[in-house]
């Protein structure tokens, strides 16, 4: 399918923000909502987007987006989430930071923390924190994924099992309506599960677009998480479940 100029722009917005809304697009391009709905339908039929109520989201399935594409998605939301999470971590703490562009946003907000130890299987996190001379960095061994700088596998999981950190900060590729965190890579999930078992407090950092995505591998439940940092409130039903589980929700603005 050959995209017209407006459809190319819509697709670029969706890649940057994770989703697009019909009314906002109609106002942006000064066209009718019917025209935008037609554009979204054509983009959906071409396999670029997935229609949802009121708009569309980037299509997902069993394969994650490329790292650079994920890094550009919802940048402002990830920055706000990173700030909120870092504010909840005091100086003189030990922290495990896992894979993901949102955990990298947390790392950037830890640059001025003092006397912290960070254990990570994310090469990007280690490179970010090199600028903080008051941060000891321990990097796991394992199989290096060239696509995103992640270290995964049994060696990585065994390394993480050697630590008892004050905080574990993890991300997720998708968040199901029943509170399950989902991902694409079983080897990565096994590392994250080990990290959750070893931490005194566990934090999930995720933007709300993950509620509209799906992935095939179950990581854990929000019932296993102490605190969630997200840019928008969770749906009411999921908020009620988190209340039952004593999972704290922090909406970063």
LOKOL-527045 format. One line per 8 residues: number of its first residue (from 1); their letters; for each residue x, y, z negated of N, C-alpha, C. Coordinates in steps of 0.05 Angstrom, whole numbers, plus 32768, in hexadecimal, padded with zeros to 4 digits. Atoms other than C-alpha are relative to their C-alpha. Last residue first. Example, Ala and Ser with C-alpha at 12.3 -4.5 7.8 and 13.67 -1.06 7.14 Angstrom:
REM residues 2
2	SA	7FF0,7FE8,8001,8111,7FEB,7F71,7FF1,8016,7FF2 ~ 8012,7FE8,8000,80F6,7FA6,7F64,8012,8018,8000 $
***
This chain:
REM residues 253
253	XXXXXXXX	8009,7FEB,7FEF,8035,8114,7D39,8015,8015,8006 ~ 7FEC,7FEB,7FFC,8047,80D1,7D1C,7FF6,8015,8014 ~ 8004,7FF4,7FE5,800D,80A8,7D03,8013,8017,8003 ~ 7FF8,7FE4,7FFF,8024,807E,7CC7,7FFE,800A,801D ~ 7FFF,7FF5,7FE5,7FFF,803E,7CBA,8008,801D,7FFE ~ 8003,7FE3,7FFF,800C,8016,7C7A,8003,800A,801D ~ 7FED,7FF5,7FEC,8001,7FCB,7C7C,7FFB,801D,8004 ~ 7FEE,7FED,800D,7FDE,7FB6,7C3C,8017,8009,8013 $
245	XXXXXXXX	7FE5,800B,8002,7FC3,7F79,7C62,8013,8012,7FF0 ~ 8001,8019,800F,7F7A,7F8B,7C55,801C,7FF4,7FFB ~ 8007,7FF9,801B,7F88,7FD3,7C6A,7FFF,7FE7,7FEE ~ 7FE8,7FF7,800D,7FAB,7FB9,7CA8,7FFC,8008,7FE3 ~ 7FEF,8018,8005,7F6D,7F92,7CBA,8019,8008,7FF1 ~ 800D,800F,8017,7F41,7FD0,7CB2,8011,7FE8,7FF9 ~ 7FFA,7FF1,8019,7F71,7FF8,7CDE,7FF5,7FF2,7FE8 ~ 7FE5,8007,8007,7F6B,7FC1,7D13,800A,800F,7FE7 $
237	XXXXXXXX	8000,801C,8009,7F20,7FC7,7D14,801C,7FF8,7FF7 ~ 800B,8003,801B,7F24,8013,7D16,8001,7FE4,7FF5 ~ 801D,8004,7FFF,7F53,8016,7D51,7FF5,7FF9,7FE4 ~ 8008,801A,7FF6,7F99,802D,7D3D,7FE2,7FFE,8003 ~ 800C,8013,8012,7FA6,8077,7D34,7FFA,7FE5,800E ~ 801D,7FFC,8002,7FD6,8098,7D65,7FF4,7FEC,7FED ~ 8007,7FE4,7FF9,8021,80A2,7D68,7FE3,8006,8000 ~ 800D,7FFF,7FE6,8035,8063,7D42,7FF7,801C,8006 $
229	XXXXXXXX	7FFE,7FE5,7FF7,8060,8051,7D06,7FF7,8001,801D ~ 8000,7FFC,7FE3,804A,8011,7CE5,8002,801E,8006 ~ 8008,7FE6,7FF7,805C,7FFF,7C9D,8002,8002,801F ~ 8006,7FEE,8016,8065,7FC0,7C74,7FF5,801B,800A ~ 7FF2,7FE6,7FFE,8061,7F8F,7CAE,7FF7,8011,7FE8 ~ 7FE4,8005,8009,8050,7F44,7CA7,8010,801A,7FFF ~ 8001,8008,801C,8005,7F53,7CA9,801C,7FFA,7FF5 ~ 7FFD,7FE7,8010,8014,7F78,7CEA,7FFD,7FFA,7FE2 $
221	XXXXXXXX	8018,7FF0,8004,801C,7F32,7D06,8006,8019,7FF1 ~ 800A,8002,801B,8059,7F10,7D23,7FE6,8010,7FFF ~ 7FE9,7FFA,8012,8080,7F08,7D64,7FF8,7FFB,7FE3 ~ 8008,7FF4,8019,804C,7EE6,7D91,8019,8003,7FEE ~ 7FF3,800C,8017,8066,7EDA,7DD8,7FF8,800F,7FE6 ~ 8007,801C,8006,803B,7EE5,7E16,800B,7FF5,7FE6 ~ 7FE8,800F,7FFC,8037,7F31,7E1D,7FFC,7FE4,7FF5 ~ 8000,801C,8009,7FFC,7F61,7E21,801B,7FF4,8007 $
213	XXXXXXXX	7FEF,8012,7FF1,7FF4,7FAC,7E27,7FFE,7FE4,7FF5 ~ 800D,8006,7FE6,7FBE,7FDD,7E14,8011,7FED,8011 ~ 801A,800B,8005,7FD0,7FE0,7DCA,7FF2,7FF8,801A ~ 7FFC,801D,8003,8019,7FEA,7DDE,7FE5,7FF2,7FFA ~ 8004,800D,7FE6,8004,802F,7DF8,8003,7FE2,7FFE ~ 801B,800B,7FFE,7FFC,8044,7DAF,7FFB,7FF3,801B ~ 8013,7FEC,7FF7,8047,804D,7DA5,7FE6,7FF2,8007 ~ 800D,8006,7FE7,806E,801C,7D7A,7FEE,8017,8008 $
205	XXXXXXXX	8002,7FE7,7FF2,809C,801B,7D3E,7FF5,7FFB,801C ~ 8005,8002,7FE3,8091,7FE1,7D0F,7FFE,801C,800B ~ 800E,7FEA,7FF2,80B1,7FE6,7CCA,7FFC,7FF8,801D ~ 8000,8003,7FE3,80C5,7FAC,7C9C,7FEF,8016,800C ~ 8017,7FF2,7FF5,80DB,7FB5,7C54,8001,7FFE,801E ~ 8010,7FF9,8017,8109,7F87,7C2C,7FE7,800F,8008 ~ 8001,7FE4,8008,8123,7F69,7C6D,7FEF,8003,7FE7 ~ 7FE9,7FF8,8010,813A,7F21,7C79,7FFE,801C,7FF4 $
197	XXXXXXXX	7FFD,8010,8018,80FA,7F01,7C91,8015,800A,7FEE ~ 8017,7FFA,8012,80EC,7F3A,7CC1,8002,7FF0,7FE6 ~ 7FFB,7FE6,800D,8132,7F33,7CDF,7FE9,8007,7FED ~ 7FEB,8003,8014,8128,7EE9,7CEC,8005,801A,7FF1 ~ 800C,800F,8016,80E7,7EF7,7D10,8014,7FFC,7FE9 ~ 8011,7FED,8010,8109,7F2C,7D3A,7FF2,7FF3,7FE9 ~ 7FEF,7FEE,800F,813F,7EFB,7D50,7FF0,8013,7FEE ~ 7FF4,8010,8016,810C,7EC7,7D63,8013,8011,7FEF $
189	XXXXXXXX	8013,8003,8015,80E6,7EFB,7D8B,800B,7FF0,7FE8 ~ 8001,7FE7,800F,8123,7F0D,7DB4,7FED,7FFE,7FE8 ~ 7FE7,7FFE,800E,812D,7EC4,7DC8,8002,801A,7FF0 ~ 8001,8010,8018,80E3,7EBE,7DD8,801A,8002,7FF0 ~ 7FE8,8011,8001,80E5,7EF8,7E08,8001,7FF1,7FE6 ~ 7FFC,8010,7FE8,80A5,7F1A,7E1D,8016,7FEB,7FFE ~ 7FE8,7FF9,7FF1,8089,7F39,7DDD,8002,7FED,8018 ~ 7FFA,8011,7FE9,804A,7F3C,7DB3,8019,8009,800F $
181	XXXXXXXX	7FEC,7FF3,7FF0,8038,7F58,7D6F,800A,7FEC,8015 ~ 7FE9,800F,7FF9,7FF7,7F3A,7D54,8013,8012,8011 ~ 7FE9,7FF9,8010,7FC7,7F6A,7D32,8019,7FF0,8006 ~ 8001,800D,801A,7F86,7F4B,7D49,8018,8005,7FEF ~ 8016,7FF5,8010,7F7E,7F7E,7D82,7FFE,7FF3,7FE4 ~ 801B,800B,7FFB,7FC2,7F6B,7D9D,7FEB,800B,7FED ~ 800D,8003,801A,8000,7F97,7D9C,7FE3,7FF8,8005 ~ 801E,7FFE,7FFF,8030,7F95,7DD6,7FF5,7FFA,7FE5 $
173	XXXXXXXX	8008,7FF9,7FE4,807B,7F9C,7DE4,7FE2,8003,8003 ~ 8010,8015,7FF4,808E,7FA0,7D9B,7FF9,8009,801C ~ 8014,7FF7,7FED,80C0,7FC7,7D72,7FF0,7FE9,800B ~ 8004,8010,7FE8,80E7,7FB7,7D33,7FEC,800E,8013 ~ 8010,7FEF,7FEE,8104,7FDF,7CF9,7FFF,7FF1,801B ~ 7FFF,800A,7FE4,811C,7FB3,7CC0,7FEE,8011,8011 ~ 8015,7FFA,7FED,812A,7FD8,7C7F,8006,7FF1,801A ~ 8016,7FF1,800D,8151,7FCA,7C3F,7FE8,8003,8013 $
165	XXXXXXXX	8000,7FE3,7FFB,817A,7F94,7C62,7FE9,800D,7FF0 ~ 8018,7FF9,800E,8189,7F4E,7C49,7FFE,801E,8000 ~ 8004,7FE6,800D,81BD,7F36,7C7B,7FE5,8001,7FF1 ~ 7FEC,7FFB,8015,81DB,7EF4,7C91,7FFB,8018,7FF0 ~ 8007,800F,8018,819C,7EDE,7CB6,8014,8004,7FEA ~ 8013,7FF0,800F,81A9,7F15,7CE9,7FF8,7FF2,7FE6 ~ 7FF3,7FE8,800B,81E7,7EF1,7D00,7FED,8010,7FEF ~ 7FF0,8009,8017,81C1,7EAF,7D07,800F,8017,7FF3 $
157	XXXXXXXX	8011,8006,8017,818D,7ED1,7D32,800F,7FF7,7FE8 ~ 800A,7FE7,800B,81C2,7EEF,7D5F,7FEE,7FFC,7FE8 ~ 7FE9,7FF3,800E,81E6,7EAD,7D67,7FF7,801A,7FF4 ~ 7FFC,800C,801A,81A3,7E8B,7D77,8017,800D,7FF1 ~ 7FF8,801B,8001,8193,7EBB,7DB0,8005,7FF6,7FE4 ~ 8015,8013,8008,818E,7F05,7DBD,800C,7FE4,7FFF ~ 7FF2,8019,8006,81BA,7F43,7DC6,7FEB,7FED,7FF4 ~ 8009,8010,8017,8198,7F7D,7DE9,8010,7FE7,7FFD $
149	XXXXXXXX	7FEC,7FFE,8015,81BB,7FB0,7E16,7FF8,7FF0,7FE7 ~ 8008,7FEC,8015,817D,7FBB,7E41,8014,8001,7FE9 ~ 8016,7FEF,7FF8,8186,7F97,7E84,7FFA,8016,7FEC ~ 7FF6,7FE8,7FF2,81CB,7F7C,7E74,7FEA,8014,8006 ~ 8012,7FFB,7FE9,81AC,7F4C,7E41,800A,801A,800D ~ 8005,7FE4,7FFA,81E7,7F38,7E15,7FEE,8001,8019 ~ 8001,7FFC,7FE3,81E3,7EF1,7DF9,7FF8,801D,8007 ~ 8016,800E,7FF1,81F8,7EF0,7DB1,8002,8004,801D $
141	XXXXXXXX	7FF8,800E,7FE8,8221,7F18,7D7F,7FE8,7FF3,800D ~ 8003,801D,7FFE,8202,7F49,7D50,800E,7FF6,8019 ~ 800E,8009,7FE8,821B,7F90,7D47,8001,7FE2,8002 ~ 7FF9,801C,7FFB,822C,7FAD,7D03,7FEF,7FF6,8017 ~ 800F,800D,7FEB,822E,7FF9,7CFE,800A,7FE3,8003 ~ 7FF2,8018,7FF9,8244,8020,7CC1,7FEE,7FF0,8012 ~ 8010,8018,7FFA,8224,8065,7CC2,8013,7FE9,8007 ~ 8008,800B,801A,8244,80A2,7CA2,7FEE,7FE7,8003 $
133	XXXXXXXX	7FE8,800B,800D,826A,80B3,7CE2,7FFA,7FF5,7FE4 ~ 8004,7FFC,801D,8228,80BB,7D07,8017,7FF3,7FF1 ~ 7FFC,7FE4,8006,823A,80C4,7D51,7FFC,8006,7FE2 ~ 7FE3,7FFB,8001,8244,8079,7D59,8005,801D,7FF8 ~ 7FF8,7FFB,801C,81FA,8074,7D48,801E,8004,7FFD ~ 800C,7FE7,800A,81E3,807C,7D91,800C,8007,7FE5 ~ 7FF4,7FE9,7FF3,8214,8048,7DAA,7FF5,801A,7FF6 ~ 7FE5,7FFD,800A,81FE,8015,7D76,800E,8018,800D $
125	XXXXXXXX	8001,7FF5,801B,81B5,8021,7D87,801C,8004,7FF5 ~ 8007,7FE4,7FFE,81C3,8017,7DD1,7FFF,800D,7FE5 ~ 7FE8,7FF1,7FFA,81E8,7FD5,7DC3,7FFA,801E,8002 ~ 8005,7FED,7FEA,81AA,7FBA,7DA1,8018,8011,8005 ~ 7FFA,8011,7FE8,81B3,7F7C,7D75,7FFA,8011,8019 ~ 8010,7FFF,7FE8,81B8,7FA9,7D38,8008,7FEC,8015 ~ 7FFB,8019,7FF3,81CF,7FB0,7CF1,7FEE,7FFF,8018 ~ 8013,8009,7FEB,81D1,7FF7,7CD8,800A,7FE6,800C $
117	XXXXXXXX	7FF6,8017,7FF1,81F3,800B,7C97,7FEB,7FF7,8013 ~ 8013,8015,7FF8,81E4,8050,7C7B,8010,7FEA,800E ~ 7FF9,8019,800E,8210,8080,7C53,7FEB,7FEA,8006 ~ 7FE6,8004,800D,81F0,80C0,7C6A,8002,7FE4,7FF4 ~ 8002,800F,801A,81B7,80CB,7C9B,801D,7FFB,7FF6 ~ 7FF8,7FEF,8016,81C4,8101,7CD0,7FFD,7FF2,7FE4 ~ 7FE5,7FF6,7FFB,81C5,80D3,7D0D,8009,8012,7FE9 ~ 7FEF,8007,8016,8189,80AC,7CF4,801C,800C,8001 $
109	XXXXXXXX	8008,7FF1,8017,8158,80CF,7D22,800F,7FF9,7FE6 ~ 7FF8,7FE3,7FFC,817D,80B6,7D5F,7FF9,8011,7FE8 ~ 7FE3,7FFD,8003,8178,806F,7D43,8009,801D,8004 ~ 7FFB,7FFF,801D,812C,8076,7D3C,801E,8004,7FFB ~ 8008,7FE5,8009,8127,8088,7D86,8004,8003,7FE2 ~ 7FEA,7FEE,7FF8,8150,8049,7D95,7FF9,801D,7FF8 ~ 7FEC,8003,8015,811C,8022,7D6E,8019,8011,8006 ~ 800A,7FF1,8018,80E9,803F,7D9D,8013,7FFD,7FE9 $
101	XXXXXXXX	7FFB,7FE4,7FFD,8111,802A,7DDB,7FF5,8011,7FE9 ~ 8017,7FF0,7FF8,8113,7FE2,7DC5,8007,801E,8001 ~ 8000,7FF7,7FE5,8140,7FAE,7DA4,7FE7,8012,8005 ~ 8001,8014,7FEB,814A,7FA8,7D5A,7FFF,800D,801B ~ 800E,7FF5,7FE9,8161,7FD7,7D23,8001,7FEC,8017 ~ 7FFD,8010,7FE8,8174,7FB8,7CE0,7FEF,800D,8016 ~ 8016,8001,7FED,817E,7FEB,7CA9,8007,7FED,8016 ~ 7FF9,8013,7FEB,81A7,7FF0,7C6A,7FE8,7FFB,8011 $
93	XXXXXXXX	8010,8017,7FFA,819B,802E,7C40,800E,7FEE,8014 ~ 7FF6,8017,8010,81C6,8062,7C1D,7FEF,7FE7,8004 ~ 7FE3,8004,7FFF,819D,809C,7C3A,8007,7FE8,7FEF ~ 7FEE,7FEE,800E,8152,8092,7C3A,801D,7FFB,8007 ~ 7FE8,8010,8007,8126,8072,7C70,8014,8013,7FF2 ~ 8007,8014,8015,80E0,808E,7C74,8017,7FEF,7FF7 ~ 8006,7FF2,8019,80F8,80CC,7C99,7FF8,7FEE,7FE9 ~ 7FE6,7FF9,800C,8117,809E,7CCD,7FFC,800F,7FE6 $
85	XXXXXXXX	7FF4,8018,800B,80D3,8080,7CDC,801A,8007,7FF1 ~ 8010,8009,8017,80B1,80C3,7CE5,800C,7FE8,7FF2 ~ 7FFD,7FED,8016,80E8,80DE,7D12,7FF2,7FF6,7FE7 ~ 7FE5,8003,800A,80E9,809F,7D3E,8005,8012,7FE8 ~ 8000,8019,8010,809D,80A1,7D45,801C,7FFC,7FF3 ~ 800F,7FFA,8018,80A1,80E9,7D5C,8000,7FE8,7FED ~ 7FEF,7FEE,8010,80D8,80D8,7D8E,7FF2,8007,7FE6 ~ 7FEB,8010,800C,80B0,809C,7DA7,8012,8012,7FEE $
77	XXXXXXXX	800C,8010,8015,8073,80C8,7DB2,8015,7FF0,7FF2 ~ 8007,7FEE,8016,809B,80FB,7DD9,7FF5,7FF0,7FE9 ~ 7FE8,7FF7,800E,80BB,80C5,7E04,7FFA,8012,7FE8 ~ 8008,7FF5,801A,807A,80A3,7E16,8017,800A,7FEF ~ 801C,8000,8008,8099,807A,7E4E,7FFC,800C,7FE4 ~ 800D,7FE7,7FF8,80DE,8090,7E66,7FE3,8001,7FF7 ~ 7FF3,7FEA,800F,8104,8059,7E3F,7FF1,801B,8006 ~ 800A,8000,801C,80D4,8024,7E58,800A,8018,7FF1 $
69	XXXXXXXX	801C,7FF8,7FFE,80E4,8036,7EA1,7FF4,8001,7FE4 ~ 8001,7FE3,7FFB,812E,8035,7E92,7FE4,800A,8003 ~ 7FF8,7FF0,8017,8128,7FF1,7E71,7FFD,801E,8006 ~ 7FE4,7FFB,8000,8100,7FD0,7EA9,8007,8013,7FEA ~ 7FF6,7FEC,7FEF,80B9,7FBF,7E96,801E,8001,7FFF ~ 7FFF,7FE5,800A,80AA,7F7D,7E75,8009,8014,8015 ~ 7FE6,7FF4,7FFD,8096,7F3D,7E98,7FFF,801D,7FF7 ~ 7FEC,8011,800E,805C,7F10,7E85,801C,800B,8002 $
61	XXXXXXXX	8006,801D,7FFE,8025,7F41,7E94,8014,7FF0,7FF1 ~ 7FED,8012,800E,8023,7F8C,7E98,7FF8,7FE4,8004 ~ 8006,801C,8000,8003,7FC0,7EC6,8016,7FF0,7FF1 ~ 7FED,8010,7FF0,8010,8008,7EB4,7FFA,7FE3,7FFC ~ 7FE6,8004,800D,7FD1,8025,7E96,8012,7FF1,8013 ~ 7FF1,8017,7FF8,7F90,8042,7EB3,801B,7FFF,7FF1 ~ 7FE7,7FFB,7FF2,7F59,8073,7EA6,800E,7FE7,8008 ~ 7FF8,7FE4,7FFF,7F19,807D,7E7E,801A,8006,800F $
53	XXXXXXXX	8016,7FED,8004,7F0F,8034,7E6A,800C,801C,8000 ~ 800C,8002,801B,7F4A,800C,7E85,7FEB,8016,7FFE ~ 8016,7FEE,8008,7F61,8000,7ECD,7FF8,7FF9,7FE3 ~ 8016,8010,800A,7FA5,7FDD,7ED5,7FEA,8013,7FF5 ~ 800D,7FF9,8019,7FD9,8000,7EFF,7FEA,7FEC,7FF9 ~ 7FF0,7FED,800E,800B,7FF0,7F37,7FF5,8006,7FE4 ~ 7FF0,800C,8014,7FED,7FB0,7F52,8011,8012,7FEF ~ 7FE5,8004,7FF6,7FD3,7FCC,7F93,8013,7FF4,7FEC $
45	XXXXXXXX	8002,8016,7FEC,7F8B,7FC1,7F7C,801C,7FFA,800C ~ 8005,801A,800E,7F9B,7FEA,7F3E,8000,7FE9,8014 ~ 7FE7,8007,800D,7FB9,8023,7F67,7FFE,7FE6,7FF0 ~ 7FED,8009,7FEB,7F7C,8022,7F94,801B,7FF9,7FF4 ~ 8009,8019,7FF6,7F4D,8024,7F58,8013,7FF5,8015 ~ 7FF9,8014,8014,7F75,805B,7F38,7FF8,7FE4,8009 ~ 7FE3,8003,8000,7F71,8086,7F77,8008,7FE9,7FEC ~ 7FF9,800E,7FE7,7F26,807A,7F7C,801E,7FFB,8002 $
37	XXXXXXXX	8008,801C,8004,7F1D,808D,7F33,8006,7FF0,8019 ~ 7FEC,800D,8011,7F45,80CC,7F41,7FF9,7FE3,7FFB ~ 7FE7,8003,7FF0,7F19,80DF,7F7C,8015,7FF2,7FF0 ~ 8005,8016,7FED,7EDA,80D2,7F53,8019,7FFB,8011 ~ 7FFA,8019,800F,7EF6,80FE,7F1B,7FFB,7FE7,8012 ~ 8016,800B,800F,7EF7,8137,7F4D,8008,7FE7,7FF2 ~ 8012,8010,7FEF,7F36,815B,7F62,7FEA,7FF4,7FEE ~ 8016,7FEF,7FF6,7F60,8193,7F44,7FEF,7FF1,8014 $
29	XXXXXXXX	7FFE,7FFF,7FE3,7F9E,8168,7F3E,7FEA,8010,800D ~ 7FE4,7FFA,7FF7,7FA9,8174,7EF4,8002,8004,801E ~ 7FF9,7FE4,8005,7F5F,8179,7EE4,801B,8007,800A ~ 8011,7FEF,7FEF,7F4E,8138,7F06,8006,801D,7FFD ~ 7FF5,8000,7FE4,7F8A,8117,7EE6,7FEF,8012,8012 ~ 7FE8,7FF1,8000,7F73,812C,7EA0,800D,8002,801C ~ 8006,7FE3,8002,7F2D,8114,7EAD,8018,8011,8001 ~ 800D,7FF6,7FE8,7F44,80CF,7EC6,7FFB,801F,7FFF $
21	XXXXXXXX	801D,7FFB,8007,7F75,80C1,7E8E,7FF3,800E,8018 ~ 800A,7FE8,7FF5,7FBB,80A3,7E9C,7FE2,8001,7FFB ~ 801B,8001,7FF7,7FE3,8070,7E75,7FF8,801A,800D ~ 800C,8019,8007,802A,805E,7E60,7FE3,7FFC,800A ~ 8010,7FFE,8017,8042,80A6,7E5F,7FF2,7FE6,7FF7 ~ 7FF4,7FEF,8015,807D,80A7,7E8F,7FF0,7FFE,7FE6 ~ 7FE7,800C,8008,8068,806C,7EBA,800D,8010,7FE9 ~ 8006,8019,800F,8020,8084,7EBC,801A,7FF3,7FF6 $
13	XXXXXXXX	800B,7FF8,801A,8037,80CA,7ED0,7FFB,7FE7,7FEF ~ 7FEA,7FF5,800F,8061,80AD,7F09,7FF8,8008,7FE3 ~ 7FF0,8017,8008,8026,8083,7F21,8018,8009,7FEF ~ 800F,800E,8015,7FFA,80C0,7F22,8010,7FE9,7FF5 ~ 7FFD,7FF0,8018,802F,80E7,7F49,7FF1,7FF2,7FE8 ~ 7FE4,8003,8009,8034,80B0,7F7D,8004,800F,7FE6 ~ 7FFD,801B,800C,7FE8,80AE,7F81,801C,7FFB,7FF6 ~ 800E,8000,801A,7FE5,80F9,7F8D,8003,7FE5,7FF2 $
5	XXXXX	7FF1,7FF0,8013,801A,80F7,7FC4,7FF3,7FFF,7FE4 ~ 7FFF,7FE4,7FF9,7FF9,80BD,7FE9,800E,8010,7FEA ~ 800D,7FEE,8013,800E,8076,7FDC,8001,801D,800B ~ 7FF2,7FE6,7FFF,801B,8045,8014,7FF1,8013,7FEE ~ 8011,7FE8,8000,8000,8000,8000,8012,8019,8000 $
***
